[in-house]
């Protein structure tokens, strides 16, 4: 039968208190030896000496029993420091009363007794104990004068000893109190420092939202795990987990609700694996799981299905039932990657394959993937971090006033400075961004960057130019578009009239009623709207009248053969006439010759874009063109 736990085993502080009591008991033992010496030298009668010895044993036995049993915990000061000090002072004064000689030497033990209160008692407690000692010694002198006058050789010397004690002992008590207060302050500082260090450690290694390992800590853990796996030839598998369409949750319920969903996903993933497995959040809605010593293919499939099933369970968020599925990519070392970056990249590729296969599933990384798909998956994985790595670039194609040949603005066009493939045009990655949902954050980056640069053109170069930004279908339908626009314009301090958004006819006609509302909200901000590629779809006067656009852009397909193709001439004239009837500006795309520009000018077209002025160029080159006059610009392009 196991014994009941004692207070010592339940409270580690009791062990410390018992240790301190042992030090005090040792002082009593030394005092007992001194007591025996006074008896032997004839300074004290034998009967009081024996009584004091018995009292010392009784007092220490009682104190030990109180601490050992936990009875001391009933007191305000469980260490019983003040109580023990008062008992010791009382014992000392009683001993001094029975001494025949050497009382001034015995008084020195008052300082020894007070030393046990240093770091434990407060200043007012020290003062109380010192006054208690002074009062005790004054009582001893008076009792000696009345009851044992033969023990006093010089009463003035006794009172002088009391006066010296009264002069020094309170100062000693005050110093002891200050030291005790300093100890308390140092302990508080140490606790704060320990807490701060713990917080720093937590921030350095843990994700603030979910409490899981963060990217930095996980990559270091993965690196060490790969070394162990290589040394012991043990299997190691990485799961890359991404929430499907998580942005919908943020857009509809808000970021606070999104954070709650992420915390719940983290909890559910953690419950699906062993306590020894590592679960981390890389950022956003991306999670990873590191599995060691799990080798069979079927077992990995079982774990992946378990995670997918757990994550897809409905979740109540502020009365809304939310269902978020996940896609899982699986890669194993060393077959799918010998270092942490290769393994993580390939698990990421496998996750994108799972998304391409319909989401809410898993996929193993396979080296024999067909090359185009593999490149697409690789680009998708790398595109997620392109903005963070500073790889996205904006090129600008000038808009030119036909009548004055002056640059009036620019269309901002996105490029990707890929570290391996070089400068990529939008055709290589925009469809990937659309499919994966990355087009929204990337489009937001383009808007902010274009507005910021347009503001700088005015402030630094005196060029008040309008900048045009293309909106993708997914970006246009995003419910936060108007709020994002308002925030970006306020942040960059760009006048709304200097920003124009370009949308296509086909985009608008997918949901014309909703599109009209969205466009009206954009126009309320003061931002311009251009109908891009006009003439290729539903072009009509009724169409232009239905939507609050400020300009139309004639598609390059109708400009290429001007002025020699009669059909193109007729279409361009009709578009310009319709636009002007609604007081809209007309911009022609794809102008490559002076002949085309002259024809469009005669027909009333206000502006053009095209290689006749310049292809899309970096910002520095665009500024050179914008500052140059028409003839000077032509010489620059020649």
N, C-alpha and C positions, 0 to 999 in steps of 0.2 A: 504494500500500500504506500503510495507516494505521500510524503508529508506536505501539509499546507504551506504555501509560499509565505515566507516571513517578510516583514517590511523591508529588510535589507535586500532581498532578492527582487522585490517589486519596485523599489526606489533607489536608484544608484546614488542619490544625494545622501541617503542615510549612511552609506558606506563612508562617504567623505566626512560626515559628521562624527562617525565612530572613530575615524582616524584622528580627527582633531581632538576628540575626547582623550584618546591615547596620549597625545602630546601633553595635555593638561594633567593627566594622571601621572605622567613621568615627572612633572614639576612637583606634584604632591609627594612622590617617592623621594625626590631630592630634599623636599621640605622635611620629610620624616627623618632622613639621615641627619639634617641640621638639628632637628628637635632632639634626636638621641645625643648629639654632640653637646647641646646645651645642658641636657640632664647630666651627662658624664662630667662636664666641667663645673657643675654645681650652680649653673645660672637659673635652674628651674627645679622645683620639687618633683619627686618621682610620680606622685599620683596624678597631677595635671598632665605630665608628659605622656603617661600611659593612656589617659583619657583622650588626649588629642590624637594619639596614634589610632585609637579605636574609632574616633570620629572621622579621621581621614579615610579609613577603610569603609565605614558606613556610607559616607558621602559619595565616594567613587563607585561603590557597588550600586547605590541607588541611581546615580546618573547613568551608569552603564545599562542597567535594567530598563530605564526609561527610553534610552535610544534604541536598545536592542528590540524592545517590544513595540516601538512606534508610539509610545505614550507622549513623547516629545512633540509629535506632529499636532497635538491639540493646542500648542502654544503659538503665539504670534511669531516668535523667533524659535523655530525648531532646533536651531543649534544650541540654544540655552546659554548663549555667550554671556548675556547680562546677568542671568541668574547665577551662573558659575562664578562670575567675577565678584558679585555681592557676597556669595558664600565664602569665597576665598578671603575677601577683605575682613569679613566677620571672624573667620578662623584666625587670621593674622592678628587682629586686634585683641582677641581673647588670649592668644599666646603671649602677646606683648604685656598684657596685664599681669600674667603670672611670672614673667621674667624678673629676676632679681637685679640683673644688670644687662647692658648691651641693647637697650631698647632702641637707641638711635640707629644701630646697625640693622636691627630687625625691620625698622621702617623702610629701609631700602627695598625690601621685598614688595612694597606697594607698586613700585615701578614695574617689577617683573610681572605682577598680577595684571596690571593695566596693559602690558604688551600683548596679552592674549586677546584684548579687545580691538587692537589695531586691525584695520581692514574689515572688522565685523560690526562695530558699534558706531552709531551716529554721534555727532559732536555733542548734542544735548544729553545723550546717554553717558558719554564720557564725563561731562561736567557733573552729572548727577552722581556717578560713581566716585569721582574725586571728592565732592562735597560729603558724600557718605563716609569716605575714608577719613577726612578731616574731622567730621563730627564724631566718628568712632574713636579717634585718638584723643580728642578733647574729653570724651567721656571716660576713656581709660585714665587720663591724668587726674581727673576729678575723683574717680573711684579709688585710685591709689592714694590720693591725699586723705580720703576719709577712711578707707578700709585697710590700706597697707602702707602707712606713712614710713615704716621702716625701710621700704624698698626704694624710697626716693632719697637720693643723696643731695640733689640740688634741684629744687622745684623750678627755679628760673631756667636751668638748663633744659628741663623737660618742655617748658613752654617755648624756649628758643627753637628746640627741635620741631615743635608743632608749627611755629612761625615759618621756619625754612620749608617745611612740607607744604604749608599753605601758599608759599611764594612760588614753588616750582610745580607742584602736582597739578594745579589747574592748567598751567601752560602745557604741561605734558599731555593732559587730557585733550586740550584744544588741538595740539599737533596731531594726536592720534585720530581725532575726529576728522581733521582735514585729510589725513592719509586715507581714512576710510571712505570719505567722500570722493577722493581722487580714484580710489579703486573702483567704486561704483561707476564713475564716469568712464574709466578705462574699459570696464566690462561692457558698458553700453556702446562705446566706440568700437570695441572688438566685435560685438554682435552686429552693429551696422556694417562694419567692414566685411564680416563673414557673409552677411546677407547680400551686400553689393557684389562680392566676388561670386557668390552663388548665382545671382541674377545675370552677371556677365557671362558666367559659364553656361547658364541656361540659354542666353541669347546667342552665344557663339555656336552652340551645338543643337539647339532645339528650335522647332518651328513655333513661332509665337501663337499661331491660331489653334493648331491641333495638338501641340505638345510632342509631336513625333520628331525624329531626327530631321534636321534641315539638310539642304543639298551639300553644304561643305562637310558636315560630319559624316553624311552617308558616303560621299565619294572617298573619304579617308578610310572609313570602315570597309568599303568594298575593295579598296586597294590592299588592305591587310588580309582580307578574306581570300583574295585571289592568290596572295603569296602563300597562305596556309594551305589552300587547296592544291596549288602546284607542288608544294613540298610533300604533302601527304597523299597526292593523287586522289583527292576526294572530290565528289561532284559538287558543283555550285551553280545555282540557277537564279536568274533575275527576272522578276515580273515587272513590267512597265504598265501602269494602270492610269487610264485617262477617262474622266467623266464625259459622257456623251451629251452634247448640246447643253452644257452647263450654263452657258451665257443666258439662255432663256430664263433660268431661275433668277439670275441677277437683274435682268431687264424687267421682269414682271413683278417680282416680289421685293427687290432691293438687295443691296450688298450685305446687309445684316442677316437677312434670311439665307443668302448664299453662303455666308460664313458658317451658319448653323448646319447647313447641309454638308459642307465640307468636313466639319467636325464629326458629324454622324458617319459619313463615309469612312473617315479615318478610323473611327471606333469599330465599325463593322469589318473593315479589312483586318484590323489587329486581332479580332476575335476568330478569324478564319485560319490563322496560322499559329505556330507554336510560340511560346514565350521567348524562346531562344532565337527566333527569326527576327530580322531587322525590318521594320516598316518606317518609311520616311516620306516626307512631302517635299517634292522638288520645287514646287511653286505653282500658283494658280490651282488648277484642278488635276495636277499630275502627282501620282503617288508611285512608289516603287517598293517592292518586297524582295529581300535577299534571303534565299533559302539555301542552307547548307545541309549536306548529307541527305538530299532527296533526289534519287536518281531515276527510278522507273518512270517511263513516259506516262503511263496510266495514272500514276500518283500525282504528277504535275497537272494533268488534265483535271483530276478530281479537285485539286486545290483551286485551280482557275475557275471551275464551275461553281465551287462553293463561294468564292469571292463575288462572282457575277450575280449569283442568286441572292446573296446577302445584301449587296449594294442596291439591287433593284426593288427591294421591299419598300412599300409606300412609307412616307415620312410626313408627319403632321407638322406644318410650320405656320403658326398663327392662324389656325383654322383651315389652312389650305393643304390638301393632300398632294404631296410632291413625289414624283417617281423619277429617279435619275439612274440611268443604266451606266455601265462602264465597259470599256474595251480593254482587253489585256493582251500585251505582247510578251512573249516568253523567249529568253535566250539563255543558253547554258555555256559555262566555261569548262575547258578552254576551246571547245569546238566552235562556238559562235563569237569568240573574242577573248584574247589572252590578257588584255589590259582593261582597266575600268572604263575608259572612254569608248573603246570598240564594243564592249559588251553592252553598255548603256545605249549606244547608238543603234545597235542591232535589235535590242529589245524594243526601242522606240519605233524602228521600222516595222517590226512585227505587229506592234500595236496599231500602226496606221493600216496595215493589211487587214487587221480585224475590223477597223472602221470601214474600209472599202467593201468588206464583205457583208456589211449591213449593221454594224455596231452591235453592242450588247453580246459580245462573244470574245473568243480568244484566238490567237494565232501564234504558232511557233515560227521562229526565224528560220528561213530556208535559204541557203546559199544559191540554190538553182532557180531563184525567182527570175522571170524574164526581165531583160535589161531595161526596157522602157518603164515598166512598173517599178522596178527597183530604184531607178533614177528618180521617178516621181515620188516614191516613198521617202527617198533620201532628201530630196528637195523639201518635201513637206516637213520632215523632222528638223531640217536646218533653218527653214523659213520661220519657224516658231521663235527662234532666238536671233533672227537677223537684225531686228531693230535694237535689241539689247546690245548686240555686238557692234553697232554702228555701221552695218553693212548696207543699209538702204540709202539711196541717193535720189535727189530730185533734179531732173533736167527740165529746161524751160524752152518752149518753142514760142518765139515772138509772135504777137498779133500786131499787124501793121495797118495803119490808116491808109487807105488806097489813095485818097486825094493828096495827102501831105507826105506820104512815105515815112511817117513818124511812128515809132514803136509805141503802142498804147497799152500794151499789157502782155501777158504770157499765159500759156497753158502749162501747168505743172504736170510733168510726166514721171512716173516712178521707174527707177532702175535698181537692180540688186547687184552690188559689187561682191560677187561670190568669191570666197578666198581660193576656190579651186577651179571654178569654171569661168571666172572673169566677169565682165559686165553683162548682166542678163536683162533682156527686154521684157516687158510685161507679159508677152505671149508665153514665156517659159514658166511663169509662176503664178499669174493672177488666177487662173482656173483652179490651181491647187489651193490658193488662199480662199477662194469662194467655197470649194468643197469642204474645207476643214473649218470654216468659220473665222479664219485668221484675217479675212479681208476687212472685218470691222475694226479691230485694233490697228491694223496697218493703215486703213483709210483715215482713222483718227490721227495717226502719226503724220500722214501726208498733209491733212488739213492744218494741223498745228504748225508744222514746219513751213508750209507755204505761206501761211498768214504771218508767221514771225519774220520770214525773209522779206516779204512785201513791205512790212513795217520798217525793216532796216533799210530797204531801198530808199524810202522817203526820208528817213532820219539821217542817213549817212551820205546819200548821194543826191538827194533832192529829186528823186524820180517817183512821182505819184502814179503808179501803174496798177492796173487791175490784174489779179491773178485768178486763173480758172482752174478748178479741180474737178476731175471726173468722179462721179459716184457710181459704184457698182450696184446691181440690183439688191444684193443682200444689205449693203450699207444704206441704200435709200429706204429700205423697208424697216430698218432698225428704229425701234421706238425712241431711242435716246438721241437720235440724230439732231433734232432741233436744240435740245438741251446741250449737247456737245458743241454745236455751232456757237451758241450763245456764250458758253464758258470759254471757248477758244478765242472768240473775238474780244471778250473782256480781258482775257489773260495776255493776249498779244497786242491789245490796244489798236487793232487794225479797224479803220472805218468799214462798216458792213458793205458800203457801196464798192469797195475795192476788192470784194470777193465775189466770185461767180461760180456756181455749181453747174456742171454739165451732166445731163441725163439723156437717155435715148428714148425714142418713140416706143420701142418694144417694151422697155422697162415700165413706162407709164401705163401702157395699155393692158398690162397683166391684171392690175386692180385699179382701174381708172378713178373710182370714187375715193378710195383711200389715198391714191396718189395726189388727187386734187387737194385734199385736206392737208397732206404733208407739204405740198408745194406752197400752199397759202401760208402755212406757219413759217416756212423759210422766208417767204417774201415779207412777212411782218417784221422779221429781223432787219430787213433792209438789204438782204443778200440777193444778188442777181441769179437768174435761172436761164440757162441756155439749153435749147433742144438740139442735141448732138445728132449727127448723121441724118439731118432732115431730108426728106424726099425718098427715103428707102422703105417707108412703111405706110402709115396711115395719113400721110400729108394731105391736109385740107384746111380750108378756112375755118370750118367748124371745129376742127381739132385744135388749131392754134387759139381759137377764141375760148375754148373750154378750160385751158390750163394757163395759170398766171406766169408765163415765161416772159423774159425780157429780151431775148435774142434767139435767133435760129442760126444753125451752122449747116451750110450746104455740103452734102457729102462729097468727098473727093471723087467718087465714081462719076458724078455729073460735071466735074470740073476738068477732068483729065483730057478730054477731047475738045474742049472749047478753044476757039470759037468755030471749029470746022464741023462739028456734029450738030445737025439741025435739031435733033431730039433733045440733046443736052442744052442747047441754047434755049429751047422752048421751056424746058423744066426749070432752068435757072431763072428765066424771066418770070415764070409763074410764082416761084417761091419768093422772089424778091418783092413782087407785087403784093402777094398775100401778107407778107411780113410788114410791109410798109403801111398796108391798110389798117393794121392793128398797132402801128407805131412801135414796131420791134426793129432792133438792129440786126443786120445780116452779116454773117462772117462766112467766107468761103474757105474750105479746107483744100489742101493739096495743090496750091498754086505753085507752079514750077517755072513759069516763063513770064516775061514782060507782056507778051501778047494776051495771055489769060488775065493778067492783072488789069490791063487796059480795058478789055472787054467788060469785065465785072464792074470797073469804075464807071464806064459809060451807062451801064444798066442800073446803077444806083447802089451797088453793094458797098457797104461802108468799110469793112475790114477783111483782111485775108491772113491765112497762115500757109506755110509751105516752104519748100526748099528754095523758092525764088528769093526769099529773105534769109531763111536759115533753117536747118534741121534742129531738133531738140539738142540743146547744148548745156554744159554745166553753168552754174550761176555766174561765175566770173566772166565767162565768155558772153553770156546773155547781157550782162551789164555793159560790156564794151559795145555791143550792138545797139543797146538802148540809148547810150549816150551819143552815138554817132549819127550824123545826118544821113539821108537817103543815099546820095552819091558816095559818101565816105564808107557807108556800110557795104555798098556793092563792091568797092575796091577791097574791103577787108575779106569779102567772100570770094573774090576772084582768085 
